[in-house]
């Protein structure tokens, strides 16, 4: 029986194996893509992992948050750098609501002008 207090089940080796068994070609392609994306390039891997930490917070993926936080740390990111990346994510998430207020304000102006 599943523990109802656990919101997200743990990512286990068995789950990874089952994912590969169900769609091996796609799984392999995704893993190759992921490795290629995170290789040092124009940006060093540490920077890419910090970006991933921030994006994981915006997409709210607990597995990505945990994994990329560990990887960023392993690549030399400090706790302060990781937290700063999270704050950038928080600002961007809040900034989206702020920026999209333009849509509401245009609609309010149309309503006030009698345009429905």
Phi, psi and omega per residue, in radians:
X1 nan 2.412 -3.116
X2 -1.315 2.533 3.088
X3 -1.372 1.985 -3.075
X4 -1.253 -0.203 3.109
X5 -1.405 -0.212 3.129
X6 -1.610 2.040 -3.130
X7 -1.316 -0.808 -3.136
X8 -2.036 2.125 3.124
X9 -1.145 2.656 -3.124
X10 -1.158 2.548 3.039
X11 -1.445 1.919 -3.062
X12 -1.939 2.918 3.065
X13 -1.059 -0.628 3.130
X14 -1.113 -0.705 3.113
X15 -1.124 -0.776 3.101
X16 -1.037 -0.743 3.118
X17 -1.098 -0.770 -3.132
X18 -1.128 -0.695 3.109
X19 -1.050 -0.770 3.121
X20 -1.139 -0.715 -3.122
X21 -1.116 -0.674 -3.061
X22 -1.292 -0.528 -3.124
X23 -2.640 1.216 -3.014
X24 -1.063 -0.726 -3.100
X25 -1.164 -0.776 3.138
X26 -1.169 -0.744 3.117
X27 -1.037 -0.805 3.124
X28 -1.096 -0.728 3.127
X29 -1.102 -0.728 3.126
X30 -1.114 -0.759 -3.139
X31 -1.116 -0.708 3.088
X32 -1.112 -0.746 3.119
X33 -1.064 -0.822 -3.134
X34 -1.049 -0.795 3.130
X35 -1.085 -0.719 3.136
X36 -1.136 -0.743 -3.119
X37 -1.092 -0.728 -3.026
X38 -1.559 -0.043 3.058
X39 -1.124 2.600 3.007
X40 -0.955 2.379 3.108
X41 -2.671 -2.304 3.063
X42 -1.050 -0.539 3.035
X43 -1.955 2.446 3.060
X44 -1.242 2.720 -3.092
X45 -1.004 -0.650 3.118
X46 -0.985 -0.802 3.131
X47 -1.103 -0.735 3.126
X48 -1.089 -0.681 3.120
X49 -1.184 -0.638 3.072
X50 -1.135 -0.698 3.054
X51 -1.061 -0.765 -3.137
X52 -1.091 -0.678 3.084
X53 -1.046 -0.817 -3.137
X54 -1.091 -0.845 -3.128
X55 -1.088 -0.687 3.127
X56 -1.060 -0.600 3.094
X57 -1.255 -0.610 3.101
X58 -1.233 -0.723 3.133
X59 -1.401 -0.194 3.092
X60 1.034 0.783 3.101
X61 -1.713 1.869 -3.093
X62 -1.098 -0.566 3.128
X63 -1.184 -0.729 3.127
X64 -1.193 -0.699 3.104
X65 -1.014 -0.880 -3.108
X66 -1.112 -0.869 -3.065
X67 -1.141 -0.827 -3.078
X68 -1.317 -0.465 3.020
X69 -1.126 -0.795 3.094
X70 -1.064 -0.792 -3.113
X71 -1.159 -0.695 3.104
X72 -1.069 -0.760 3.125
X73 -1.097 -0.773 3.124
X74 -1.087 -0.518 -3.135
X75 -1.518 0.098 3.022
X76 1.831 0.027 3.109
X77 -1.210 2.384 3.108
X78 -1.431 2.860 3.068
X79 -0.998 -0.685 3.141
X80 -1.142 -0.705 3.109
X81 -1.131 -0.722 3.129
X82 -1.115 -0.778 3.134
X83 -1.140 -0.663 3.106
X84 -1.114 -0.690 3.077
X85 -1.071 -0.678 3.114
X86 -1.143 -0.693 3.104
X87 -1.141 -0.628 3.063
X88 -1.076 -0.747 3.108
X89 -1.067 -0.758 -3.138
X90 -1.074 -0.731 3.135
X91 -1.146 -0.724 3.140
X92 -1.137 -0.688 3.119
X93 -1.129 -0.792 3.104
X94 -1.170 -0.648 -3.140
X95 -1.092 -0.549 3.094
X96 -1.083 -0.772 3.101
X97 -1.128 -0.734 3.124
X98 -1.054 -0.876 -3.117
X99 -1.121 -0.695 -3.122
X100 -1.276 -0.155 3.035
X101 -1.061 -0.354 3.075
X102 -0.980 -0.716 3.133
X103 -1.081 -0.833 3.139
X104 -1.108 -0.767 -3.108
X105 -1.131 -0.673 3.052
X106 -1.094 -0.721 3.130
X107 -1.172 -0.675 3.092
X108 -1.116 -0.738 3.124
X109 -1.095 -0.692 3.100
X110 -1.128 -0.720 -3.141
X111 -1.135 -0.758 3.133
X112 -1.138 -0.533 3.136
X113 -1.459 0.008 3.115
X114 1.502 0.167 3.081
X115 -1.576 2.203 -3.106
X116 -2.015 nan nan
